[in-house]
Amino acid sequence: MNQPIQDLLDRYKGDAISLRRKLHQSPELSMQETNTTRVIRETLEQYGIRCMEDYSLPTGAAAILEGKEPGKTLLLRADIDALPMEEKSALPFASQHSGVCHSCGHDIHTSALLLCARILSTLEQPRRGRVILLFQPAEETGQGSKAVIDSGLLERYPPDLVLGAHCWPDLPAGSVGLRVGSFMAASDTLHIRVKGKGGHGAHPHKSIDPVVTAAYIITQLQSIVSRSIDPLESVVITIGTLSAGTVNNVIPDEVQMGGTVRIANGHMQPLVEERIRTICHSCAQAMGAECEVDYVHGMPALDCDAQAVSILERAAKAQLGEKRVAFLPRPSMGSEDFARYLTLAPGAMFRIGTANQSDQSRLPLHNAHIIFDEEAITTGAALFCRAAMDYLN
């Protein structure tokens, strides 16, 4: 264990928890995080850390901790936005903003990175290289990392390594979870329009029924996972919206459907897209209908670099203890816009355990009743700090 890190964690823990509760009470939606941004900037300034003047996004912030000697560049990222949900946790510091809450733990991530920044600054770290502290907006809409990249920030300060963290209620508080390779799924969006020929519901033979065609397509799409994909690979195809007609006894002219496609292994995306298009068009043709498929590529798969995970593993075992480091057995089929950074530089994400004896702490992310164990703040900060010092020094 690095004792100076631990001593400062103990000293600053109360302040970090108070800051987290302040953020928790005032959650803000993606690209609307103006108050959150103000709190982050003011907190960094209190720690003697100046924010980048050339950070150009309307919300979020970035700062640099510069070493005295030249070296590598490490980017540490935390997301800052909240979800459009009504909080039902009954916490005394629950959200005061109606219809918005931090049920994904981004207030924990932000507080952990701010605590890390304070500790590194106090210890005058790093000695070599630089740490970029990125407080990213709009993860929940999937647009935040794209906006950061499009702003040119990472061209001006190209990272050699990128690290991020996320709360995880499947792990006990005080522990972290790691995984080499597939960590989170690619996320694509599917829009399907089936065009038939409307008619009277009593005379279906005089029409081309897009509803039956759509039903045929929906059921056949599920055969992709069971018959076109290796059973050891993870793919999910879900149709979540369906719009057709307004009158009970009238066959409509068209049906519109929408869905999500999740693929753990990004290399499978071309195959899945091809099979979706083929099935949609073939089913429509068989029924005499027409079909338009709009397959929108969204988030890439998040794959953790083996060397980056090794850095995290050594740092976590040294600072937290071996018993507090778990290797995750499988990827999550959720998606994360952190994945975009890993298309530009090697890196990894780690899970921060947030579960305790309370049933509410073990609820899934995005649940309005979830309560995160605040030990996650110091756990995340500890690993960020130790990994940064080990990697750069």
Secondary structure, 3 states (H helix, E strand, C coil): CCHHHHHHHHHHHHHHHHHHHHHHHCCCCCCCCHHHHHHHHHHHHHCCCCECCCCCCCCCEEEEEECCEEEEEEEEEEECCCECCCCCCCCCCCCCCCCCECCCCHHHHHHHHHHHHHHHHHCCCCCEEEEEEEEECCCCCCCHHHHHHHCCHHHHCCCCEEEEEEEEEEEECCCEEECCEEEECEEEEEEEEEECECEECCCHHHCECHHHHHHHHHHHHHHHHHHCCCCCCCEEEEEEEEEECCCCCEECCEEEEEEEEEECCHHHHHHHHHHHHHHHHHHHHHCCCEEEEEEEEEECCEEECHHHHHHHHHHHHHHCCHHHEEECCCCECCCCHHHHHHHCCCEEEEEEEEECCCHHHHCCCCCCCCCCCCHHHHHHHHHHHHHHHHHHC
